[in-house]
Every structure is written in C-alpha cells, then in structure tokens.
Amino acid sequence: MTRRIVFPVLLVAALAGGGYWYSLKTGGAEVAKAAAPASAPRAVPVVVKPVEARAVPERLGTIGSVQPLAAIAIKARVDTVVDTVHFTEGQEVKAGDLLFSLDARALDAQLRQAQANLERDKANLEKARGDVRRYSELVRSNAISRQQLDAAIATADALEGTVKADNAAIEAARVALSFTRITAPMDGRTGAVNAKAGTMVRAADATPLVTLTQLRPITVAFNVPERHLPTIRKAMETGKLPVTAGIPGDSRAPEDGVLSFVDSQVDQQSGTILVKGQFPNTDTRLWPGQFVDVVLTLRVEPQALTLPDESVQTGQEGRFVYVVKGDDTVEVRPVTVSRSQDGLAIIASGLQAGERVVVDGQSRLFPGAKVSARGDEKGGDAKKKSDLAPASPGGAS
C-alpha cells in the first residue's frame, strides 16, 4: 500500500523537475540571442551608369503635311474639241510629253488665210514701190506733179505696214495652232482626266483638263515654336538644317531632307512660324496631302553630360539623382535637366562626367544607404529590373 502511494509522488516530482530544466535552457538561449550584437544591413542591389559626355543633337518633333513644289492645272487656250488623250489617269510623265491633241482644222485654215493675205499684200507693195521709182523720174522731167509722187510714196509706206501686220497675224495663227498640242510643262504625276476625246473645251473654262503634280522633289510643311527661330536662322546662314519625315505605320527609315524655307512672319495667335523641308522623294514615299512625323535637328551639343531618363527622380525640392560614392554608399544630388532627347537626360548642372548614378532600384534607397552596384561598366545593357530584389515602400522617389 505504501509502495503504491510513493510511486505517483516520485513521478510528479520528476515531471516538475524536467519542466524547470527546459525552461531554464530555452530562457537562457533567448537571453543570449537578445544580447548578441545586430548583424550589418544588407546592401541594396541597384543598376548604375556613369555620367557620359557625348555629342547630343537637339531635335524638335512635330506633325507636318506633305506639299508638292508645284501643282499645275492644265487648261485649253483655244476653243476647240479634244481629239486625243495621250496618257492614262495617274500616269507619271516627263516634261515635254504630249498630253492632249486638240482639233486643229479651224486654226490651220486661219494660218493658211493669213499666209495668203501676206502674199497678196507683198505683191501690192512691190507694185507701189515700182510706182514710186517711175514717178521719181517723171517728176525730174516735170511730166507729173509732185503731189502724185507723194501719193505713191504714201501708198507704198501703207502697204509696208500691211505686210508687217500680215506677218504678225501669221505668227499669232501659228501660236494658236501650237495650243492644239498640249505638252507637260514639268515632270509629274497626272490626276483625274476631266476632258475625254470629243469633249468641247474653251479657253474660259474653269475646270482644268487635268492637274499635273510634281512629286520629285517634294516639301513638308510644319510649324515650330518661335523661340527656336534665332537658332534656325543662325544655322541656315552656315549650312542646312537636317529634317526627317517618317510615315506613321511604316517600318522603314524616315526620309532625309533639309530645311528649305522659313516664313516671313510669326503667327501671333499660335506663337509658331511656318517652315518647310525639301526631300528628294526618289521612291515617292511622300505623297501630297499626307501627314508625317517630322523631326528637325536644331543643333548638336558636342560635350553634353547625359544620363538615362529613368535615373532622374523628382522630389519635393526638385529633381535629383542617387550618386554612388567610392565606399558604395549613395548620396542625393540635386540636378538641373536642360532637356530630354532620345531617352537621355541632358544635365545642365549638378554632376560631372564619370560619376556613377543609380539607374534602377532607387525605390529602396535613402541617403547613406549601402548598395551593391550591378551593371555593365563598359557600356553594355544594364541588368533587367526583374533581376532586382522587390522594392519595399518608404524609399525616396
């Protein structure tokens, strides 16, 4: 009986002692862990790029419209009938190519009539000159009066004027006859034909027979802000400003041209000035009336400090960048950006060439943060953003 009572008591005591021992062991470990020194913070992985000094062009992009240098309305200059049309609608023709033949029968008859009148009046003139010679001899012998000689001289002079008028009438008839052959005044592309064979045409008609449009070369008109006018005028004194025209949706390279025209006055309502670029358009990619994306190169800055656009951050006090110092910590550097061009920020002040700037990973940074810089220092592609550690909120932006 005594043994049955003692065994449970010993079991309870043993369990109590084990619990006390386990609590001492775990409590001491926690205390030791709390007393241990904290480990150093992890470096933030970032992508860096050096500040580069390079030649950067200053470009101005806008929308322009294609305009032909010349678009000529071909009209009839005589009243007659269209005999033959020598081209098809939309055909490209060369200067001097025959476009229309008009009925020339009536004008040819007028020319022959004028030539016949000339022959008649020439004969009359020869007779009058002979009379003058005979009367001059008779006046010396007093066979006729001086008055008769003067009348013969006047008749000869009048016939000389008539012959000159006949010659002028022949030239006018020939010119009118030449109007029955209508040729192309320049190289170009024909539009819709408004007068078919057999159509009656008149010199007073308002509708042209066809419109001929010059395609090579061609111009693109667009407007630029007036603040760029001094730069444009100065550059045009020393050379040509390059212009490119890209067709929306066309994967080919834009067409290259030069600035050829600056309007004589600024539009006061819009504050812009009309300019035009001229393009060779050898393959006729640029079409009259078409809208194109125009890029005008104003100048080239030879030693511009450049950074990728994404490296420049905006804070409450303005724009800034994170500069990586020699000990791999970052500092906040205020910068002034003069402009942005082709994905590059051109720095006016705040940085020097060669300084390393954080391009990606800024969201986890703060002044003095330790960084692990990654990126191709030789100018290769930077490490992708997906390779960086996920950003945590609270960093500078």
C-alpha positions as CSV (number, residue, x, y, z in Angstrom):
1,M,0.0,0.0,0.0
2,T,2.8,2.3,0.8
3,R,4.6,1.5,-2.4
4,R,1.5,2.4,-4.5
5,I,1.4,5.9,-2.9
6,V,5.2,6.6,-3.2
7,F,5.4,5.9,-7.0
8,P,3.0,8.6,-8.1
9,V,4.6,11.1,-5.9
10,L,8.0,10.4,-7.4
11,L,6.6,10.6,-11.0
12,V,5.1,14.0,-10.3
13,A,8.4,15.3,-8.9
14,A,10.3,14.1,-11.9
15,L,8.0,15.8,-14.4
16,A,8.2,19.1,-12.4
17,G,12.0,18.9,-12.4
18,G,12.2,18.3,-16.2
19,G,9.9,21.3,-16.9
20,Y,12.0,23.5,-14.8
21,W,15.2,22.4,-16.5
22,Y,13.7,23.0,-20.0
23,S,12.5,26.5,-19.1
24,L,16.0,27.4,-17.9
25,K,17.5,26.1,-21.1
26,T,15.2,27.9,-23.5
27,G,15.1,31.1,-21.5
28,G,18.8,31.3,-21.4
29,A,19.0,30.9,-25.2
30,E,16.6,33.8,-25.8
31,V,18.6,36.0,-23.4
32,A,21.8,35.1,-25.2
33,K,20.2,35.8,-28.6
34,A,19.0,39.2,-27.4
35,A,22.4,40.0,-26.0
36,A,24.2,39.2,-29.3
37,P,25.2,42.1,-31.5
38,A,22.9,43.0,-34.5
39,S,24.2,41.9,-38.0
40,A,25.1,44.6,-40.6
41,P,22.3,45.7,-43.0
42,R,22.2,44.1,-46.4
43,A,23.4,46.1,-49.5
44,V,20.6,47.2,-51.8
45,P,21.1,45.8,-55.3
46,V,21.0,48.6,-57.9
47,V,22.0,49.2,-61.5
48,V,24.4,52.1,-62.1
49,K,25.6,54.0,-65.1
50,P,28.4,56.5,-65.4
51,V,27.7,60.1,-66.4
52,E,28.9,60.4,-70.1
53,A,29.9,63.4,-72.1
54,R,28.9,63.0,-75.7
55,A,27.6,64.8,-78.7
56,V,23.8,65.1,-78.5
57,P,21.7,66.7,-81.2
58,E,18.8,69.0,-80.1
59,R,15.8,67.8,-82.1
60,L,12.3,69.1,-82.4
61,G,9.5,66.7,-83.3
62,T,6.1,67.7,-84.7
63,I,3.5,66.8,-87.3
64,G,3.8,68.0,-90.9
65,S,1.9,67.8,-94.1
66,V,3.4,66.9,-97.5
67,Q,3.0,69.6,-100.1
68,P,4.2,69.5,-103.8
69,L,6.6,72.1,-105.1
70,A,4.2,72.7,-108.0
71,A,0.7,71.5,-109.0
72,I,-0.2,72.9,-112.4
73,A,-3.8,72.9,-113.7
74,I,-3.6,72.1,-117.4
75,K,-6.2,74.1,-119.4
76,A,-7.1,74.7,-123.0
77,R,-6.1,78.0,-124.5
78,V,-8.3,77.8,-127.6
79,D,-11.9,77.0,-128.2
80,T,-12.0,73.6,-129.9
81,V,-12.6,69.9,-129.4
82,V,-10.4,67.3,-127.7
83,D,-9.1,65.0,-130.4
84,T,-6.8,62.5,-128.5
85,V,-5.8,61.9,-124.8
86,H,-2.2,60.6,-124.8
87,F,-1.9,59.4,-121.2
88,T,-3.8,57.5,-118.6
89,E,-5.0,58.8,-115.3
90,G,-2.4,58.7,-112.6
91,Q,0.5,58.2,-115.1
92,E,3.9,59.8,-114.4
93,V,5.0,61.9,-117.3
94,K,8.2,63.8,-118.3
95,A,8.5,67.4,-119.3
96,G,7.6,67.8,-123.0
97,D,5.4,64.7,-123.2
98,L,2.3,65.1,-125.3
99,L,-0.8,65.1,-123.1
100,F,-3.7,66.2,-125.4
101,S,-4.2,66.7,-129.1
102,L,-7.0,69.2,-129.9
103,D,-8.8,69.6,-133.2
104,A,-6.6,72.0,-135.3
105,R,-8.5,72.2,-138.6
106,A,-10.1,75.6,-138.0
107,L,-6.8,77.1,-136.7
108,D,-4.8,75.6,-139.6
109,A,-7.3,77.2,-142.0
110,Q,-6.7,80.6,-140.3
111,L,-3.0,80.2,-140.7
112,R,-3.3,79.5,-144.4
113,Q,-5.6,82.5,-144.8
114,A,-3.1,84.8,-143.1
115,Q,-0.3,83.4,-145.3
116,A,-2.4,84.2,-148.4
117,N,-3.1,87.7,-147.3
118,L,0.7,88.2,-146.8
119,E,1.4,87.1,-150.4
120,R,-1.3,89.5,-151.8
121,D,0.0,92.4,-149.8
122,K,3.6,91.7,-150.8
123,A,2.6,91.9,-154.4
124,N,0.8,95.2,-153.9
125,L,3.8,96.5,-152.1
126,E,6.1,95.7,-155.0
127,K,3.8,97.5,-157.4
128,A,3.7,100.5,-155.1
129,R,7.5,100.7,-154.9
130,G,7.7,100.5,-158.7
131,D,5.3,103.4,-159.0
132,V,7.5,105.4,-156.6
133,R,10.6,104.8,-158.8
134,R,8.8,105.7,-162.0
135,Y,7.2,108.8,-160.5
136,S,10.5,110.0,-159.2
137,E,11.9,110.0,-162.8
138,L,8.8,111.8,-164.2
139,V,9.0,114.5,-161.5
140,R,12.5,115.4,-162.6
141,S,11.2,116.0,-166.2
142,N,8.1,117.8,-164.9
143,A,5.9,115.1,-166.6
144,I,3.8,114.7,-163.4
145,S,3.2,116.8,-160.3
146,R,5.0,116.5,-157.0
147,Q,1.6,115.6,-155.4
148,Q,1.3,112.4,-157.4
149,L,4.8,111.3,-156.3
150,D,3.9,111.9,-152.7
151,A,0.7,109.9,-153.0
152,A,2.7,106.9,-154.5
153,I,5.1,107.1,-151.6
154,A,2.3,107.1,-149.0
155,T,0.7,104.1,-150.7
156,A,4.0,102.1,-150.6
157,D,4.5,103.0,-146.9
158,A,1.0,101.9,-146.0
159,L,1.5,98.6,-147.8
160,E,4.7,98.0,-145.9
161,G,2.7,98.3,-142.7
162,T,0.1,95.9,-144.0
163,V,2.8,93.3,-144.8
164,K,4.1,93.6,-141.2
165,A,0.6,93.1,-139.9
166,D,0.2,90.1,-142.1
167,N,3.5,88.6,-140.6
168,A,2.2,89.3,-137.1
169,A,-1.1,87.6,-138.0
170,I,0.8,84.5,-139.3
171,E,2.8,84.3,-136.0
172,A,-0.4,84.6,-134.0
173,A,-2.1,81.9,-136.0
174,R,1.0,79.6,-135.5
175,V,0.9,80.2,-131.8
176,A,-2.8,79.4,-131.6
177,L,-2.2,76.3,-133.7
178,S,0.5,75.2,-131.3
179,F,-2.0,75.3,-128.5
180,T,-3.7,72.3,-130.0
181,R,-0.8,70.2,-128.8
182,I,-0.7,70.4,-125.0
183,T,2.5,69.0,-123.5
184,A,3.7,68.5,-119.9
185,P,5.4,71.6,-118.6
186,M,7.4,69.6,-116.0
187,D,7.9,66.1,-114.7
188,G,5.0,65.0,-112.6
189,R,2.0,62.7,-112.0
190,T,-1.3,63.3,-113.7
191,G,-4.6,63.3,-111.8
192,A,-8.1,62.7,-113.0
193,V,-8.8,63.5,-116.6
194,N,-11.7,65.9,-116.9
195,A,-11.9,66.0,-120.7
196,K,-12.1,62.9,-122.8
197,A,-11.8,62.7,-126.6
198,G,-14.7,64.6,-128.3
199,T,-15.2,67.0,-125.4
200,M,-15.7,70.7,-126.3
201,V,-13.2,72.8,-124.4
202,R,-12.9,76.6,-124.2
203,A,-10.2,79.0,-123.0
204,A,-12.6,80.4,-120.4
205,D,-13.3,77.0,-118.8
206,A,-12.7,77.0,-115.0
207,T,-12.3,73.2,-114.8
208,P,-8.8,72.1,-115.9
209,L,-8.3,69.2,-118.4
210,V,-6.0,67.6,-115.8
211,T,-3.8,68.6,-112.9
212,L,-0.1,67.7,-113.0
213,T,1.6,67.4,-109.6
214,Q,5.3,67.4,-109.1
215,L,6.5,64.6,-106.8
216,R,10.3,64.8,-107.0
217,P,11.5,66.8,-105.1
218,I,8.7,67.5,-102.6
219,T,8.3,69.6,-99.5
220,V,6.9,69.0,-96.0
221,A,5.4,72.0,-94.2
222,F,5.2,72.2,-90.4
223,N,5.2,74.8,-87.6
224,V,7.9,75.3,-84.9
225,P,7.7,77.5,-81.8
226,E,9.0,81.0,-82.3
227,R,11.7,80.6,-79.6
228,H,13.6,78.4,-82.0
229,L,13.7,81.0,-84.8
230,P,17.1,82.5,-83.8
231,T,18.7,79.1,-83.8
232,I,17.2,78.2,-87.1
233,R,18.2,81.4,-88.8
234,K,21.8,81.2,-87.5
235,A,22.2,77.6,-88.6
236,M,20.8,78.4,-92.1
237,E,23.5,81.1,-92.6
238,T,26.2,78.4,-92.3
239,G,24.5,75.4,-93.7
240,K,21.4,73.3,-94.0
241,L,19.4,72.0,-91.1
242,P,18.6,68.3,-91.4
243,V,14.9,67.2,-91.4
244,T,13.5,63.7,-91.4
245,A,9.9,62.7,-92.3
246,G,8.5,59.4,-91.1
247,I,5.3,57.9,-92.3
248,P,3.1,56.6,-89.4
249,G,2.8,52.8,-89.6
250,D,5.8,52.5,-92.0
251,S,8.6,50.4,-90.5
252,R,11.2,51.8,-93.0
253,A,13.6,54.5,-92.0
254,P,12.3,58.1,-92.3
255,E,13.1,60.2,-95.4
256,D,16.0,62.6,-95.1
257,G,15.8,66.2,-96.2
258,V,16.9,69.7,-95.4
259,L,15.1,72.8,-94.2
260,S,14.5,75.0,-97.3
261,F,12.0,77.7,-96.2
262,V,11.2,79.9,-93.2
263,D,8.1,82.1,-93.4
264,S,8.5,85.9,-93.3
265,Q,6.3,86.3,-90.2
266,V,5.3,84.6,-87.0
267,D,1.7,83.6,-86.4
268,Q,0.8,85.7,-83.4
269,Q,-2.2,83.5,-82.4
270,S,-0.2,80.3,-82.1
271,G,3.3,81.7,-81.4
272,T,4.7,79.5,-84.2
273,I,6.3,80.0,-87.5
274,L,5.8,78.0,-90.7
275,V,8.9,76.3,-92.1
276,K,9.3,73.7,-94.9
277,G,11.7,70.9,-95.5
278,Q,12.6,69.7,-99.0
279,F,13.0,66.0,-99.7
280,P,14.4,64.2,-102.9
281,N,11.5,61.7,-102.6
282,T,13.1,59.4,-105.2
283,D,10.8,56.5,-104.4
284,T,7.7,58.7,-104.0
285,R,7.1,57.6,-100.4
286,L,6.0,61.0,-99.5
287,W,2.6,61.8,-101.1
288,P,0.9,65.2,-101.4
289,G,-1.6,65.9,-98.6
290,Q,-0.1,63.2,-96.4
291,F,0.6,63.8,-92.7
292,V,4.0,62.7,-91.5
293,D,6.1,62.7,-88.3
294,V,8.7,65.4,-88.7
295,V,12.0,65.8,-86.7
296,L,14.0,68.9,-87.2
297,T,17.6,68.9,-85.8
298,L,18.3,72.4,-84.5
299,R,21.9,71.9,-83.3
300,V,24.4,69.4,-81.9
301,E,25.8,70.0,-78.4
302,P,29.3,68.5,-78.6
303,Q,30.0,67.8,-74.9
304,A,26.7,67.2,-73.2
305,L,26.5,65.4,-69.9
306,T,24.0,62.6,-70.3
307,L,22.1,60.1,-68.2
308,P,19.3,57.7,-68.9
309,D,15.9,59.4,-68.2
310,E,15.0,56.9,-65.6
311,S,17.9,57.8,-63.4
312,V,16.4,61.3,-62.6
313,Q,14.0,61.3,-59.8
314,T,11.6,64.1,-58.7
315,G,11.1,65.1,-55.1
316,Q,9.6,67.9,-53.1
317,E,12.7,70.1,-53.7
318,G,13.0,69.3,-57.4
319,R,14.9,66.8,-59.5
320,F,17.7,64.7,-58.0
321,V,19.8,61.6,-58.6
322,Y,21.4,59.0,-56.4
323,V,25.2,59.2,-56.8
324,V,27.3,56.1,-55.8
325,K,30.4,57.2,-53.8
326,G,33.7,55.3,-53.6
327,D,32.6,53.4,-50.4
328,D,29.5,52.0,-52.2
329,T,27.1,54.3,-50.4
330,V,24.7,56.7,-52.1
331,E,24.1,60.4,-51.7
332,V,21.3,62.5,-53.0
333,R,22.5,65.0,-55.6
334,P,20.1,67.8,-56.9
335,V,20.5,68.3,-60.7
336,T,19.2,70.6,-63.4
337,V,18.0,68.9,-66.5
338,S,18.1,71.2,-69.6
339,R,16.2,68.9,-71.9
340,S,15.5,65.2,-72.7
341,Q,16.5,63.7,-76.0
342,D,16.1,60.1,-77.3
343,G,15.8,58.6,-73.8
344,L,18.7,60.6,-72.4
345,A,18.5,63.4,-69.8
346,I,21.0,66.3,-70.6
347,I,22.3,67.6,-67.3
348,A,23.0,71.3,-67.1
349,S,24.4,71.3,-63.6
350,G,24.9,69.1,-60.5
351,L,27.1,66.3,-62.0
352,Q,30.5,65.7,-63.6
353,A,31.5,63.2,-66.3
354,G,32.4,59.8,-64.9
355,E,30.3,59.9,-61.7
356,R,28.2,56.8,-61.2
357,V,24.5,57.3,-60.9
358,V,21.8,54.8,-59.9
359,V,19.6,54.0,-62.9
360,D,17.4,51.3,-61.4
361,G,16.5,50.3,-57.9
362,Q,16.0,53.8,-56.4
363,S,12.8,52.9,-54.5
364,R,14.7,51.2,-51.6
365,L,17.4,53.9,-51.3
366,F,18.0,56.6,-48.8
367,P,21.0,58.9,-48.2
368,G,23.9,56.8,-47.0
369,A,22.4,53.5,-48.0
370,K,24.9,50.7,-48.9
371,V,24.4,49.5,-52.4
372,S,25.5,46.5,-54.5
373,A,26.1,48.1,-57.9
374,R,25.4,46.0,-60.9
375,G,25.6,47.0,-64.5
376,D,27.9,46.8,-67.5
377,E,30.6,49.5,-66.8
378,K,31.8,49.0,-70.4
379,G,28.6,50.4,-71.7
380,G,26.6,47.2,-72.3
381,D,23.0,46.6,-71.4
382,A,22.1,47.2,-67.8
383,K,20.7,44.3,-65.7
384,K,17.0,43.9,-66.1
385,K,14.7,45.2,-63.5
386,S,13.2,41.8,-62.9
387,D,16.6,40.7,-61.6
388,L,16.5,43.2,-58.7
389,A,15.1,42.4,-55.3
390,P,11.5,43.5,-54.8
391,A,11.2,47.1,-53.6
392,S,9.8,47.9,-50.2
393,P,7.7,51.0,-49.6
394,G,9.1,54.1,-47.9
395,G,12.0,54.8,-50.2
396,A,12.7,58.1,-51.9
397,S,11.0,58.8,-55.2
